[in-house]
């Protein structure tokens, strides 16, 4: 069974560092901590005092670290040396950061490392494999970098320009074939012995990498592949990490737990500082005897699925359609549901012109629905459908109305369900129309299913299918049993229409009768 010395690079959040140390040593493994000397003295003091009573934890010599500098490699070497001397029975050295958490039980990780008896470190050919996607590439190695690109940007690029103009390119140290890969790795003790011995023999190696840009992605990768047979190296980081479309590391949250468990890696980075629930579950998993599910290489697809669904509280600020995603009980929405659009439009036109009610047509089906300016919602039918309630909120705010009437095709069953869940005062007036074969033929043409010149073909199959689908839409709406759902027929008299219109639209019987007469629904 393997015995692991975890090498922990950290610079902030002492409680999280102490939590990691406690979890990682709970099953008898070791931890070496390097605290960035740039970190506040309170942080370093809290970590030192918090780990003082744990014999399985040692602190490495601290140095000031900077992203992209040799200092990160030196800090790692300080931890390697400390672990090598303090924990003589450590068989593996596992490099990680303060943002990492385990995704497998400790016993599983130890058994897997012992069974494989190989190093886990990503190693792509620096010049041939295209591992670097953006930014500086060959210049990382072939020129010297004395300044930090983030803190001393001007000096960094001026120095590089001078070297380019003077032709001060340098050669790769003899015998080395440059490799590049993820900073995070697990190396066997024998490999660490070889690296330390090689560095003693070749001081030129350290001199070269001291002025290399982002050496933590090349130093251990190159030396491991120089000293260890390829068959003894697994070219994959043991820590799962993912990058967003913007090239930034993805932060994992509670709804990624199953995603993380099923990936082949032993740890994951970055785990949200603010997600105590996820950190607690992963910590409990590490010290448990749970079986490990079958691993699958579907992390990106699963992440994209979760991201598309949306996660409350994981954005820097809620979008307008999240802040306004609920209409509320003081809003009144009337849906005029009808398959014959011209019939429903006559009714909402009468509501607007005769009764003065804010009313609109098929706003979820037509680009030009006569909408006012509403932050570009009026130009995007797709956005209106994606964010129905937010759109109505904006529309009602723009028209300064607490009520609104609008037309809806019966195919929008999901929209009716959506508004029904909102809690607003919802009324549905369904206009049942006689749909003869001639109308269905025209409908098939309008939706791109056929042509009037193909009437015979339409009658053979499409007409029957369309009629069945429309009846199914009606049945689904009626099966909802909405308390505010009323059904009228297109050919009902104005007198018969008055009561349903009055109850649905909040009008008096006289006003509703005037609306019904003006709408003249029975006209074709």
C-alpha positions in Angstrom: 0.0 0.0 0.0 1.3 3.5 -0.9 2.0 6.1 1.7 1.5 9.6 0.4 3.1 12.9 1.3 0.8 15.6 0.1 2.6 18.8 -0.9 0.3 21.8 -0.3 1.0 25.2 -1.9 -1.1 27.8 -0.1 -1.3 31.6 0.4 -4.7 32.3 2.0 -7.7 31.1 4.0 -6.1 29.5 7.1 -9.3 27.6 8.1 -9.4 25.9 4.7 -5.7 25.0 4.9 -6.2 23.5 8.4 -9.3 21.6 7.1 -7.2 20.1 4.3 -4.4 19.1 6.6 -6.8 17.4 9.0 -8.6 15.5 6.2 -5.5 14.4 4.4 -3.8 13.1 7.5 -6.9 11.4 8.9 -6.0 8.1 7.3 -2.3 8.2 8.2 -0.8 10.1 5.2 1.4 13.1 5.5 1.2 16.8 4.6 3.9 19.3 3.9 2.7 22.9 3.7 4.4 25.8 1.9 3.0 29.2 3.0 3.7 32.0 0.6 5.9 34.5 2.4 3.9 37.3 0.8 0.8 36.1 2.7 -0.2 38.0 5.9 1.6 37.1 9.0 -1.7 36.3 10.7 -2.3 33.6 8.1 1.1 32.0 8.5 0.7 32.2 12.3 -2.7 30.6 12.3 -1.5 27.7 10.0 1.6 27.1 12.1 -0.3 27.0 15.4 -3.1 25.0 14.0 -0.8 22.2 12.7 1.6 22.2 15.6 0.0 19.2 17.3 -0.1 17.0 14.2 3.0 14.9 13.8 2.0 14.1 10.2 2.3 17.7 9.2 5.5 19.7 8.6 6.0 23.2 7.3 8.5 23.8 4.4 10.8 26.8 4.2 8.7 29.8 3.0 9.6 32.0 0.1 7.8 34.8 -1.7 5.9 33.4 -4.7 4.7 35.0 -7.9 2.6 33.5 -10.7 4.7 32.4 -13.7 8.0 32.7 -11.7 10.7 30.2 -10.7 9.6 30.8 -7.1 6.7 28.4 -7.5 9.1 25.6 -8.5 11.5 26.5 -5.7 8.6 26.4 -3.2 7.7 23.0 -4.5 11.4 21.8 -4.2 11.4 23.1 -0.6 8.3 20.9 0.1 9.8 17.9 -1.7 13.0 18.2 0.4 11.1 18.6 3.6 8.9 15.6 2.9 11.9 13.5 1.7 13.7 14.1 5.0 10.8 14.0 7.4 8.7 11.1 6.1 11.1 8.3 5.2 8.3 5.9 4.5 6.5 8.1 2.1 6.3 6.3 -1.3 4.6 9.0 -3.3 4.7 12.8 -3.4 1.4 14.5 -4.4 1.5 18.2 -5.3 -1.7 20.2 -4.9 -3.0 23.7 -4.0 -5.2 25.1 -1.3 -8.1 25.0 -3.8 -8.0 21.2 -4.2 -10.2 18.5 -2.5 -10.2 14.8 -2.9 -12.8 13.1 -5.1 -12.0 9.5 -4.1 -11.5 7.7 -0.7 -8.0 7.7 0.7 -7.7 3.9 0.6 -8.7 3.8 -3.1 -6.1 6.5 -3.9 -3.3 4.6 -2.1 -4.2 1.3 -3.6 -4.4 2.7 -7.1 -1.0 4.4 -6.9 0.6 1.2 -5.5 -1.0 -1.0 -8.1 0.1 1.2 -11.0 3.6 1.8 -9.7 3.9 4.7 -12.2 4.3 8.5 -12.0 1.2 10.6 -12.8 2.4 13.8 -14.6 1.1 15.3 -17.9 3.9 15.6 -20.4 3.4 17.0 -23.9 6.1 17.8 -26.3 6.7 21.6 -25.8 7.4 22.5 -29.4 5.3 19.9 -31.3 2.1 19.1 -29.4 0.4 22.5 -29.3 -0.3 22.2 -25.6 -0.2 26.1 -25.2 -3.4 27.5 -26.8 -2.9 31.2 -26.4 -0.1 33.7 -25.4 3.6 33.3 -25.4 5.0 30.0 -26.6 8.6 29.3 -27.6 9.7 32.7 -26.1 9.0 31.2 -22.7 12.2 29.2 -23.0 14.4 30.8 -25.6 14.6 34.2 -23.9 15.4 35.0 -20.3 12.7 36.4 -18.0 13.8 38.3 -15.0 10.6 40.3 -14.3 7.1 39.2 -13.3 4.6 39.7 -16.1 1.7 40.6 -13.8 3.5 42.9 -11.3 6.1 44.4 -13.7 4.4 44.2 -17.1 6.3 47.1 -18.6 9.7 45.8 -17.6 8.8 42.2 -18.6 7.9 43.1 -22.2 10.7 45.8 -22.6 13.2 43.2 -21.5 11.8 40.7 -24.0 11.8 43.2 -26.9 15.5 44.1 -26.2 16.5 40.5 -26.3 14.6 39.9 -29.5 16.2 42.9 -31.2 19.7 41.9 -30.1 19.2 38.3 -31.0 19.9 37.0 -27.5 18.2 33.7 -27.9 19.5 30.9 -25.7 19.8 27.1 -26.2 18.0 24.4 -24.3 20.3 22.6 -21.8 22.1 19.7 -23.4 20.3 16.4 -23.4 16.9 17.7 -22.5 13.8 17.4 -24.6 11.4 20.0 -23.3 8.0 18.8 -22.0 5.0 20.8 -20.8 1.9 19.9 -18.8 -0.3 20.6 -15.8 1.4 21.9 -12.7 -0.2 19.2 -10.5 1.3 15.7 -10.3 2.1 12.6 -8.2 5.7 11.3 -8.3 7.1 8.2 -6.8 9.9 8.4 -4.2 12.4 6.8 -6.6 11.6 9.5 -9.2 12.1 12.3 -6.6 15.4 10.7 -5.7 16.5 10.8 -9.3 15.4 14.4 -9.8 17.3 15.6 -6.7 20.4 13.7 -7.6 20.2 15.1 -11.2 19.9 18.7 -10.0 23.1 18.2 -7.8 25.0 17.0 -10.9 23.6 19.6 -13.3 23.5 23.1 -11.8 22.9 24.5 -15.3 19.4 23.1 -15.2 18.3 25.3 -12.3 20.1 28.3 -13.9 18.1 27.8 -17.1 14.7 27.3 -15.4 15.2 30.3 -13.1 14.7 32.6 -16.0 12.0 30.5 -17.8 8.5 31.9 -18.0 5.9 29.7 -16.2 8.5 27.0 -15.3 6.0 25.1 -13.1 4.5 23.7 -16.3 7.8 22.5 -17.7 10.4 21.8 -14.9 9.2 18.6 -13.3 7.6 17.5 -16.6 10.9 17.7 -18.5 13.0 16.2 -15.8 10.6 13.3 -15.1 10.6 12.3 -18.8 14.4 12.7 -19.0 15.0 10.4 -16.0 12.1 7.9 -16.1 11.1 5.4 -18.8 8.0 6.4 -20.7 6.3 3.2 -19.8 6.5 4.2 -16.1 4.7 7.5 -16.6 0.9 8.2 -17.0 0.6 11.4 -19.0 -2.4 12.8 -17.1 -2.6 15.0 -14.0 -4.0 13.3 -10.9 -6.1 16.4 -10.2 -9.1 17.1 -12.3 -9.4 20.7 -13.5 -11.4 22.3 -16.2 -11.2 25.7 -18.0 -14.0 27.9 -19.1 -14.6 29.3 -22.5 -12.6 32.4 -21.3 -9.5 30.3 -20.4 -10.2 30.7 -16.6 -10.2 27.7 -14.2 -13.8 26.5 -13.5 -14.9 26.7 -9.9 -16.8 23.6 -8.8 -19.9 23.8 -6.6 -22.4 21.5 -4.8 -24.2 20.4 -8.0 -20.9 19.1 -9.4 -20.5 16.4 -6.7 -21.5 13.5 -8.9 -19.5 14.9 -11.9 -16.3 15.0 -9.8 -16.8 11.5 -8.3 -17.1 9.9 -11.7 -13.9 11.4 -13.2 -10.8 9.3 -13.2 -8.7 11.7 -11.2 -8.0 11.5 -7.4 -8.5 15.2 -6.6 -10.3 18.2 -8.2 -9.4 21.9 -8.5 -10.9 24.5 -7.9 -13.5 23.8 -5.2 -15.5 26.8 -4.2 -14.4 28.5 -1.0 -18.0 29.3 -0.3 -19.5 25.9 -0.8 -19.3 24.3 2.7 -21.7 21.6 1.7 -19.5 20.3 -1.2 -16.3 20.5 0.8 -17.9 18.6 3.7 -19.2 15.8 1.3 -15.8 15.5 -0.4 -14.0 15.4 3.0 -16.3 12.7 4.3 -15.8 10.8 1.1 -12.0 10.8 1.5 -12.1 9.2 5.0 -14.9 6.7 4.0 -14.9 3.2 2.7 -17.3 3.9 -0.1 -16.9 2.0 -3.3 -15.9 4.1 -6.3 -18.3 4.4 -9.2 -17.3 3.5 -12.7 -15.3 6.4 -14.1 -16.3 8.2 -17.3 -14.6 10.9 -19.4 -17.7 13.1 -19.6 -16.7 15.9 -17.3 -17.1 18.7 -19.9 -20.4 17.4 -21.2 -21.8 17.1 -17.6 -20.5 20.5 -16.6 -22.1 22.1 -19.7 -25.4 20.4 -18.9 -25.4 21.7 -15.3 -24.4 25.2 -16.5 -27.2 25.3 -19.0 -29.7 24.5 -16.3 -28.4 27.4 -14.2 -27.4 27.4 -10.6 -28.8 29.8 -8.1 -26.2 31.9 -6.4 -23.2 30.9 -8.5 -22.9 34.1 -10.6 -21.4 37.3 -9.5 -24.8 39.0 -9.8 -28.2 37.8 -10.9 -29.3 38.6 -14.5 -32.4 40.7 -15.1 -34.3 37.5 -16.0 -33.4 36.0 -12.7 -34.2 39.0 -10.6 -37.5 39.4 -12.4 -38.4 35.8 -12.9 -41.5 36.0 -10.7 -44.5 38.1 -11.5 -46.1 37.9 -8.1 -49.7 37.7 -6.7 -50.5 41.3 -7.4 -50.1 40.8 -11.2 -53.1 39.7 -13.3 -52.3 37.8 -16.6 -55.0 36.8 -19.0 -54.1 34.4 -21.8 -56.4 34.3 -24.8 -55.7 30.8 -26.1 -56.8 30.1 -29.7 -55.5 28.2 -32.7 -57.0 30.7 -35.2 -54.7 33.7 -34.6 -57.0 36.3 -36.3 -59.9 35.4 -34.0 -57.8 35.9 -30.8 -56.3 39.1 -32.2 -59.7 40.6 -32.7 -60.6 39.9 -29.1 -57.4 41.5 -27.6 -57.9 44.4 -30.0 -61.4 44.9 -28.7 -60.1 44.7 -25.1 -57.6 47.4 -25.9 -59.8 49.7 -28.0 -63.1 49.3 -26.2 -62.2 48.5 -22.6 -58.8 50.2 -22.5 -57.0 47.0 -21.2 -53.3 46.6 -22.0 -53.5 43.8 -24.6 -51.1 42.3 -27.1 -51.1 39.6 -29.8 -49.0 36.4 -30.2 -45.9 37.8 -28.6 -44.3 34.4 -28.2 -44.8 33.5 -31.9 -44.5 36.7 -33.9 -41.4 38.9 -34.3 -43.5 42.0 -34.9 -46.0 41.9 -32.1 -46.5 45.6 -31.7 -44.4 45.8 -28.5 -42.9 49.0 -27.0 -39.2 49.3 -26.5 -38.2 46.8 -23.7 -34.4 46.5 -23.6 -34.3 44.7 -27.0 -36.7 42.0 -25.8 -39.1 43.5 -28.4 -36.6 42.4 -31.2 -36.0 38.8 -30.0 -38.7 36.2 -30.1 -36.3 33.6 -28.9 -35.4 35.6 -25.8 -39.0 36.3 -25.0 -39.6 32.5 -25.0 -36.5 31.7 -22.9 -37.5 34.3 -20.2 -41.3 34.5 -20.4 -42.0 35.8 -16.9 -39.1 38.2 -16.9 -40.3 39.5 -20.2 -43.8 40.1 -18.9 -42.4 41.8 -15.9 -40.6 44.3 -18.1 -43.6 44.7 -20.4 -46.0 45.4 -17.5 -43.5 47.8 -15.9 -43.0 49.6 -19.3 -46.8 50.0 -19.7 -47.3 50.8 -16.0 -49.9 48.1 -15.7 -50.8 45.5 -13.1 -52.8 43.5 -15.7 -52.1 42.3 -19.2 -53.9 40.3 -21.8 -52.1 38.4 -24.6 -52.7 35.8 -27.2 -51.2 32.3 -26.9 -51.2 29.4 -29.3 -52.4 26.2 -27.7 -49.0 24.6 -28.6 -47.4 26.7 -25.8 -48.6 24.3 -23.1 -45.2 24.8 -21.3 -45.8 28.6 -21.1 -49.2 28.1 -19.5 -47.6 25.7 -16.9 -44.9 28.3 -16.4 -47.3 31.1 -15.6 -49.4 28.7 -13.5 -46.5 28.0 -11.3 -45.7 31.7 -10.8 -48.4 32.5 -8.3 -49.8 35.5 -10.4 -53.5 35.9 -10.8 -53.8 33.8 -14.0 -56.9 33.6 -16.2 -57.1 31.5 -19.3 -59.9 32.1 -21.9 -59.8 29.3 -24.5 -61.6 30.0 -27.8 -62.6 26.8 -29.4 -62.8 27.1 -33.1 -64.1 24.8 -35.9 -61.0 23.7 -37.8 -62.1 22.3 -41.1 -59.8 20.6 -43.6 -59.4 23.7 -45.7 -58.1 25.6 -42.6 -55.8 22.7 -41.7 -54.4 22.7 -45.2 -53.5 26.4 -44.9 -52.1 25.8 -41.4 -49.8 23.0 -42.8 -48.6 25.4 -45.4 -47.9 28.2 -42.9 -45.8 26.0 -40.7 -43.9 24.5 -43.6 -45.4 21.0 -43.7 -47.0 21.2 -47.2 -48.5 23.2 -50.0 -52.1 23.8 -51.1 -51.2 22.3 -54.4 -50.6 19.0 -52.6 -54.1 18.8 -51.1 -54.5 15.1 -51.9 -51.3 14.2 -50.1 -52.2 16.4 -47.2 -55.5 14.6 -46.8 -53.9 11.3 -46.7 -51.8 11.8 -43.6 -51.0 15.4 -42.5 -54.5 16.6 -42.0 -55.3 13.8 -39.7 -52.0 14.2 -37.8 -52.5 17.9 -37.4 -56.0 17.5 -36.1 -54.8 14.9 -33.6 -52.0 17.1 -32.4 -54.3 20.1 -31.9 -56.8 18.0 -30.0 -53.9 16.7 -27.8 -52.9 20.4 -27.1 -56.4 21.2 -26.0 -56.6 18.1 -23.8 -53.3 18.9 -22.1 -54.5 22.4 -21.3 -57.8 21.2 -19.9 -56.0 18.5 -17.9 -54.2 21.2 -15.9 -57.6 22.0 -14.3 -56.6 25.7 -13.8 -59.1 27.5 -11.6 -59.2 30.5 -14.0 -59.7 28.4 -17.2 -62.9 29.1 -19.2 -63.8 27.8 -22.7 -65.9 29.6 -25.2 -66.7 28.9 -28.9 -65.9 31.1 -31.7 -69.6 31.0 -32.8 -71.1 31.9 -29.4 -73.3 35.0 -29.4 -72.1 38.2 -27.8 -74.5 37.6 -25.0 -73.1 34.1 -24.3 -69.5 35.5 -24.5 -70.2 38.4 -22.1 -70.0 36.5 -18.8 -66.8 34.5 -19.6 -65.1 37.7 -20.9 -66.2 39.7 -17.8 -64.9 37.0 -15.4 -61.7 36.5 -17.2 -60.8 40.1 -18.0 -62.2 41.8 -14.9 -64.9 43.8 -16.7 -68.5 44.5 -16.0 -71.2 42.5 -18.0 -72.0 45.6 -20.0 -68.4 46.3 -20.9 -67.7 42.7 -21.7 -70.8 42.6 -24.0 -69.5 45.7 -25.9 -66.1 43.9 -26.2 -67.7 40.8 -27.6 -69.8 42.7 -30.1 -66.8 44.7 -31.3 -64.6 41.6 -31.6 -67.2 39.7 -33.7 -65.4 36.4 -33.1 -67.7 34.4 -35.5 -66.5 36.4 -38.5 -64.0 34.6 -40.7 
